Amino acid sequence: MAKKEPTLRDVLDGMNGRFNMVFQELKKNDTRFDMVFRQFAFVREEINELTEGQKADGEVLDEVRQTLDGVAKAVDSDAVTIINHESRITKLEKALRVR
């Protein structure tokens, strides 16, 4: 038995079915890309918030560092003063023992 040749209508129906399949897959991909885009936007916002928080923390740390530097200088100068007084007191004690 000889094969029946497809009609133009059969060919068009087959092509239409394939185009519909491709269109449906493209719609699925579009939905996926939208979800990914929203997730990237959320991640970008989170990164921006973290960056702002780090800047604020950095400013606080700079203030703490400045305060500690000031305290360290004061402690150093107090230590020098104590050593100077100690040597003076030692000299005075020796002078008092001699008398």
Sequence and secondary structure as in RCSB ss.txt:
>XXXX:A:sequence
MAKKEPTLRDVLDGMNGRFNMVFQELKKNDTRFDMVFRQFAFVREEINELTEGQKADGEVLDEVRQTLDGVAKAV
DSDAVTIINHESRITKLEKALRVR
>XXXX:A:secstr
       HHHHHHHHHHHHHHHHHHHHHHHHHHHHHHHHHHHHHHHHHHHHHHHHHHHHHHHHHHHHHHHHHHHH
HHHHHHHHHHHHHHHHHHHHHHH 
